[in-house]
């Protein structure tokens, strides 16, 4: 706790002492070492898929705690390899990506067909692979915002992947097609015994109203999560909420006054708990993303995100650029600091 408190600094009490009065923590399905037996064993997931979920949760420094730490390095496609790896050129080599995940104590590494495929025979048995099956690419001109498939589920299975990951831009004109594509892909992944992780992002210019960006509002991201678990994602990846009231601002869709008066407050932990609630009250694990690297503030931001996620009822972090856009030893230290939050039994549900 002392290390985490030092990193949080003057904000330590704000995050560590807060007690939520929205959703009673007793109603949440908080992560535990028995998560697969308590939650997924009751589901329609096959025995092979249960084994894959357990393999994800049973690896790395967080093994068998119910929590998960994933290194995602798929930014080379959407953000470009240059923009992603120029700060640390060693990561143009796929093996460096996997090594950081292994040495950083991560449960798994998530990346592209190409990155994981080219080192599969060397590493697929050493750390669980999560193959990202679709991407938005920014080489086309003008830039567009769409998720397209980059390979097949069978290819991911053949390289030894434990899970597949996909993104849907909920709220975008292309989202109906993406929902159908990903739902079918996830169905096949489950048939082959792989787990599924969904990047549940919102995307529509209309979600920016009067200069305020609601793409990461608790109510819109919460509903994106609810759509994600509906197509049977086993883990939901979502950005940490930064505000609320997206539905009220855009005046589209449907919501309820109690969402804002009783089920949320403006505290980050309560906003994140609303995301957890939309993941079937935590039955499906919520992992929050680490976001872009900003330099000196990366460590504190990552630890804050971990504390918020854990105390809200989430399952862990999926943190990439903050770790791989710096020297390897610093990236490992940052990953370990985040994992330490989940290993610290004194940091409990709010």
C-alpha positions as CSV (number, residue, x, y, z in Angstrom):
1,X,0.0,0.0,0.0
2,X,2.8,2.4,0.9
3,X,4.2,2.3,-2.7
4,X,0.8,2.9,-4.2
5,X,0.1,5.7,-1.8
6,X,3.4,7.4,-2.6
7,X,2.6,7.2,-6.3
8,X,-0.9,8.6,-5.8
9,X,0.5,11.4,-3.7
10,X,-2.0,14.1,-2.5
11,X,-4.8,12.2,-4.3
12,X,-4.3,9.0,-2.3
13,X,-7.2,9.5,0.1
14,X,-9.5,10.5,-2.7
15,X,-9.1,7.1,-4.4
16,X,-8.2,4.8,-1.6
17,X,-10.7,5.9,1.1
18,X,-13.8,6.5,-1.1
19,X,-16.8,4.4,-0.3
20,X,-19.5,4.0,-3.0
21,X,-23.2,4.4,-2.2
22,X,-24.5,3.5,-5.7
23,X,-24.5,-0.2,-6.4
24,X,-24.0,-2.2,-3.2
25,X,-20.7,-3.9,-3.5
26,X,-22.3,-7.1,-2.1
27,X,-24.4,-7.3,-5.3
28,X,-21.3,-7.4,-7.5
29,X,-19.5,-10.5,-8.8
30,X,-16.1,-9.4,-7.9
31,X,-13.0,-11.2,-9.3
32,X,-11.7,-14.1,-7.3
33,X,-9.4,-17.0,-7.6
34,X,-12.5,-19.2,-8.3
35,X,-13.9,-16.9,-11.0
36,X,-14.2,-19.7,-13.7
37,X,-15.8,-22.1,-11.3
38,X,-18.2,-19.6,-9.8
39,X,-19.2,-17.7,-13.0
40,X,-18.3,-19.5,-16.2
41,X,-19.0,-23.0,-15.2
42,X,-22.7,-22.1,-15.0
43,X,-22.6,-20.7,-18.6
44,X,-22.9,-22.1,-22.1
45,X,-19.1,-21.9,-22.6
46,X,-17.5,-25.2,-23.6
47,X,-15.0,-27.1,-21.4
48,X,-12.2,-26.0,-23.8
49,X,-13.3,-22.3,-23.5
50,X,-13.3,-22.6,-19.7
51,X,-9.8,-24.0,-19.9
52,X,-8.7,-21.0,-22.0
53,X,-10.3,-18.5,-19.7
54,X,-8.5,-20.2,-16.8
55,X,-5.2,-20.1,-18.7
56,X,-5.6,-16.4,-19.1
57,X,-6.4,-15.9,-15.4
58,X,-3.7,-18.4,-14.3
59,X,-0.6,-16.8,-15.8
60,X,1.8,-14.1,-14.9
61,X,2.2,-12.2,-11.6
62,X,-1.5,-12.0,-11.1
63,X,-2.0,-15.8,-11.6
64,X,-5.1,-17.2,-9.8
65,X,-6.1,-13.9,-8.2
66,X,-9.1,-13.4,-10.5
67,X,-7.3,-10.3,-11.9
68,X,-5.6,-9.9,-15.3
69,X,-2.8,-7.7,-16.7
70,X,-2.6,-7.6,-20.5
71,X,0.0,-6.0,-22.7
72,X,-1.7,-4.8,-26.0
73,X,0.5,-3.8,-28.9
74,X,-1.8,-3.6,-32.0
75,X,-1.3,0.2,-32.4
76,X,1.0,-0.3,-35.3
77,X,-1.9,-0.7,-37.7
78,X,-4.2,2.1,-36.7
79,X,-1.8,4.6,-35.2
80,X,1.0,3.5,-37.7
81,X,4.1,1.6,-36.8
82,X,6.2,4.8,-37.0
83,X,3.9,6.7,-34.6
84,X,3.8,3.8,-32.2
85,X,7.4,2.5,-32.2
86,X,9.5,5.5,-33.0
87,X,9.8,6.4,-29.3
88,X,11.3,3.0,-28.7
89,X,12.4,1.4,-32.0
90,X,13.1,-2.0,-30.4
91,X,9.4,-2.7,-30.7
92,X,9.5,-2.8,-34.5
93,X,10.7,-6.4,-33.7
94,X,7.7,-8.5,-32.6
95,X,9.9,-10.6,-30.3
96,X,10.5,-7.5,-28.2
97,X,6.8,-7.1,-27.7
98,X,6.3,-10.6,-26.4
99,X,9.4,-10.4,-24.2
100,X,8.1,-7.2,-22.5
101,X,4.8,-9.1,-21.7
102,X,6.8,-12.1,-20.3
103,X,9.3,-10.1,-18.3
104,X,6.7,-7.6,-17.2
105,X,4.7,-10.5,-15.5
106,X,1.6,-10.0,-17.7
107,X,-1.1,-12.6,-17.9
108,X,-1.1,-12.4,-21.7
109,X,0.0,-10.4,-24.8
110,X,-2.5,-9.1,-27.3
111,X,-1.4,-8.2,-30.8
112,X,-1.9,-8.7,-34.5
113,X,-1.9,-11.9,-36.6
114,X,1.5,-10.9,-37.9
115,X,3.2,-10.0,-34.7
116,X,2.1,-13.1,-32.8
117,X,2.3,-15.4,-35.8
118,X,5.9,-14.7,-36.6
119,X,7.0,-15.8,-33.1
120,X,4.3,-18.3,-32.3
121,X,6.4,-21.5,-32.2
122,X,8.8,-19.8,-29.7
123,X,6.3,-18.2,-27.4
124,X,2.8,-19.5,-27.7
125,X,3.4,-22.1,-24.9
126,X,5.2,-19.5,-22.7
127,X,2.5,-16.8,-22.5
128,X,-1.1,-16.8,-23.5
129,X,-1.7,-15.1,-26.9
130,X,-4.7,-12.9,-27.6
131,X,-4.9,-12.3,-31.4
132,X,-6.6,-9.0,-32.4
133,X,-8.7,-10.0,-35.4
134,X,-9.9,-6.6,-36.7
135,X,-8.4,-3.1,-37.0
136,X,-9.0,0.4,-38.2
137,X,-6.1,1.3,-40.6
138,X,-5.0,4.9,-41.2
139,X,-3.0,4.5,-44.5
140,X,-6.1,5.0,-46.7
141,X,-6.7,8.6,-47.7
142,X,-8.8,10.2,-46.4
143,X,-8.6,8.5,-43.0
144,X,-11.7,6.5,-42.2
145,X,-13.1,5.0,-39.0
146,X,-14.1,1.4,-39.5
147,X,-13.0,-2.0,-38.2
148,X,-12.2,-4.6,-40.8
149,X,-11.2,-8.2,-40.4
150,X,-7.5,-9.0,-40.9
151,X,-7.6,-12.8,-40.7
152,X,-9.6,-15.8,-39.7
153,X,-10.4,-17.4,-36.3
154,X,-8.9,-20.7,-37.5
155,X,-5.6,-18.9,-38.2
156,X,-5.6,-17.6,-34.6
157,X,-6.4,-21.1,-33.3
158,X,-3.6,-22.6,-35.4
159,X,-1.0,-20.3,-33.9
160,X,-1.9,-21.5,-30.4
161,X,-3.9,-18.4,-29.3
162,X,-5.8,-18.8,-26.1
163,X,-8.2,-15.9,-27.0
164,X,-9.2,-13.5,-29.7
165,X,-9.9,-9.8,-29.4
166,X,-12.0,-7.5,-31.5
167,X,-13.1,-3.9,-31.6
168,X,-16.6,-2.6,-32.3
169,X,-17.2,1.2,-32.8
170,X,-20.6,1.3,-31.2
171,X,-22.7,4.2,-32.3
172,X,-21.0,4.5,-35.7
173,X,-22.8,4.0,-39.0
174,X,-20.7,0.9,-39.5
175,X,-21.5,-0.7,-36.1
176,X,-24.4,-2.9,-37.3
177,X,-22.0,-4.7,-39.7
178,X,-19.3,-4.9,-37.1
179,X,-21.6,-6.4,-34.5
180,X,-22.7,-9.1,-36.9
181,X,-19.1,-9.8,-38.0
182,X,-17.7,-10.0,-34.4
183,X,-20.7,-12.0,-33.1
184,X,-20.0,-14.6,-35.7
185,X,-16.3,-14.6,-35.1
186,X,-16.8,-14.9,-31.4
187,X,-19.2,-17.9,-31.9
188,X,-16.5,-19.7,-33.9
189,X,-13.8,-18.8,-31.4
190,X,-15.9,-20.4,-28.7
191,X,-16.5,-23.5,-30.8
192,X,-12.8,-23.9,-31.1
193,X,-12.3,-23.4,-27.3
194,X,-10.9,-19.9,-27.3
195,X,-11.9,-17.0,-25.0
196,X,-13.1,-13.7,-26.4
197,X,-12.3,-10.1,-25.5
198,X,-14.2,-7.1,-26.9
199,X,-12.8,-3.6,-27.2
200,X,-16.2,-1.8,-26.6
201,X,-15.5,1.7,-28.0
202,X,-18.0,4.4,-28.9
203,X,-17.5,6.4,-32.1
204,X,-19.7,9.1,-33.6
205,X,-19.0,12.8,-34.1
206,X,-22.4,13.5,-32.7
207,X,-21.2,12.3,-29.3
208,X,-19.3,15.7,-29.0
209,X,-21.8,18.3,-27.9
210,X,-21.1,22.0,-27.1
211,X,-17.4,21.4,-26.9
212,X,-17.7,18.4,-24.5
213,X,-16.7,14.9,-25.7
214,X,-19.0,12.2,-24.4
215,X,-17.2,9.3,-26.1
216,X,-16.1,8.2,-22.6
217,X,-19.2,9.1,-20.7
218,X,-20.3,6.5,-18.2
219,X,-23.7,6.1,-19.6
220,X,-22.7,5.6,-23.3
221,X,-19.7,3.4,-22.5
222,X,-21.8,1.4,-20.1
223,X,-24.3,0.7,-22.8
224,X,-21.5,-0.3,-25.2
225,X,-20.4,-2.8,-22.5
226,X,-23.9,-4.1,-22.3
227,X,-24.0,-4.7,-26.0
228,X,-20.6,-6.4,-25.8
229,X,-21.7,-8.9,-23.2
230,X,-24.8,-9.6,-25.3
231,X,-22.7,-11.0,-28.1
232,X,-21.0,-13.1,-25.5
233,X,-17.6,-11.5,-24.9
234,X,-15.9,-13.1,-22.0
235,X,-14.0,-10.0,-21.1
236,X,-14.8,-6.4,-21.9
237,X,-12.2,-3.8,-22.6
238,X,-13.3,-0.2,-22.1
239,X,-11.8,3.3,-21.6
240,X,-12.1,4.7,-18.1
241,X,-15.1,7.0,-17.9
242,X,-14.2,10.7,-17.9
243,X,-17.7,12.2,-17.6
244,X,-21.4,11.3,-17.7
245,X,-24.7,12.4,-19.3
246,X,-23.9,11.4,-22.9
247,X,-27.5,10.4,-23.6
248,X,-28.9,13.6,-22.1
249,X,-26.5,15.7,-24.2
250,X,-27.0,14.0,-27.5
251,X,-30.8,13.6,-26.9
252,X,-30.8,10.2,-28.7
253,X,-31.4,6.7,-27.4
254,X,-33.0,6.0,-24.1
255,X,-31.9,6.4,-20.5
256,X,-33.5,7.0,-17.0
257,X,-33.1,9.8,-14.5
258,X,-32.0,7.3,-11.8
259,X,-28.9,6.5,-13.8
260,X,-27.7,9.9,-12.8
261,X,-29.4,10.5,-9.5
262,X,-28.8,7.1,-7.8
263,X,-26.6,4.8,-9.9
264,X,-23.7,7.2,-10.5
265,X,-22.0,10.1,-8.9
266,X,-19.1,12.2,-10.3
267,X,-16.5,10.1,-8.5
268,X,-14.4,8.1,-11.0
269,X,-15.0,4.9,-9.0
270,X,-18.7,5.3,-9.2
271,X,-18.5,6.0,-13.0
272,X,-16.5,2.9,-13.5
273,X,-18.8,0.9,-11.3
274,X,-21.6,1.8,-13.7
275,X,-19.5,0.2,-16.5
276,X,-19.0,-2.9,-14.3
277,X,-22.8,-3.1,-13.7
278,X,-23.4,-3.2,-17.4
279,X,-21.1,-6.2,-17.6
280,X,-23.7,-8.3,-15.9
281,X,-22.7,-6.9,-12.5
282,X,-19.2,-8.1,-13.0
283,X,-19.9,-11.6,-14.2
284,X,-18.1,-10.6,-17.4
285,X,-14.8,-9.0,-16.3
286,X,-14.2,-5.3,-17.1
287,X,-10.6,-4.3,-18.0
288,X,-9.9,-0.7,-18.5
289,X,-7.3,0.6,-21.0
290,X,-4.2,2.6,-20.1
291,X,-4.4,5.2,-22.8
292,X,-1.7,7.1,-24.6
293,X,1.7,7.8,-23.2
294,X,2.2,11.3,-21.8
295,X,5.7,10.9,-20.4
296,X,6.4,11.7,-16.7
297,X,2.7,11.3,-15.6
298,X,2.4,7.8,-17.0
299,X,3.1,5.9,-13.8
300,X,0.6,7.9,-11.7
301,X,-2.1,7.8,-14.3
302,X,-1.7,4.0,-14.7
303,X,-1.9,3.4,-11.0
304,X,-4.9,5.6,-10.6
305,X,-6.7,3.7,-13.4
306,X,-5.8,0.4,-11.7
307,X,-7.1,1.6,-8.3
308,X,-10.3,2.9,-9.8
309,X,-10.9,-0.3,-11.8
310,X,-10.2,-2.6,-8.9
311,X,-12.2,-0.6,-6.3
312,X,-15.1,-0.3,-8.8
313,X,-15.2,-4.1,-9.3
314,X,-13.2,-4.5,-12.5
315,X,-10.9,-7.3,-13.5
316,X,-7.7,-5.5,-14.4
317,X,-5.9,-3.4,-16.9
318,X,-4.9,-3.7,-20.5
319,X,-2.0,-1.2,-20.8
320,X,0.2,-0.7,-23.8
321,X,1.7,2.6,-24.9
322,X,2.5,3.7,-21.4
323,X,4.7,0.6,-21.1
324,X,6.2,0.0,-24.5
325,X,7.0,3.6,-25.5
326,X,9.8,3.9,-23.0
327,X,12.9,1.9,-22.1
328,X,12.2,-1.8,-21.3
329,X,13.1,-1.6,-17.7
330,X,10.8,1.4,-17.1
331,X,8.0,-0.4,-19.0
332,X,8.4,-3.4,-16.7
333,X,8.4,-1.3,-13.6
334,X,5.2,0.4,-14.7
335,X,3.5,-2.9,-15.5
336,X,4.6,-4.2,-12.1
337,X,3.3,-1.1,-10.3
338,X,-0.1,-1.6,-11.8
339,X,-0.1,-5.3,-10.9
340,X,0.9,-4.5,-7.4
341,X,-2.4,-2.7,-7.0
342,X,-4.3,-5.9,-7.7
343,X,-1.9,-8.0,-5.5
344,X,-2.5,-5.7,-2.6
345,X,-5.3,-7.2,-0.5
346,X,-5.7,-4.0,1.5
347,X,-7.1,-2.2,-1.6
348,X,-10.7,-3.4,-1.6
349,X,-14.0,-2.8,-3.3
350,X,-15.4,0.7,-2.6
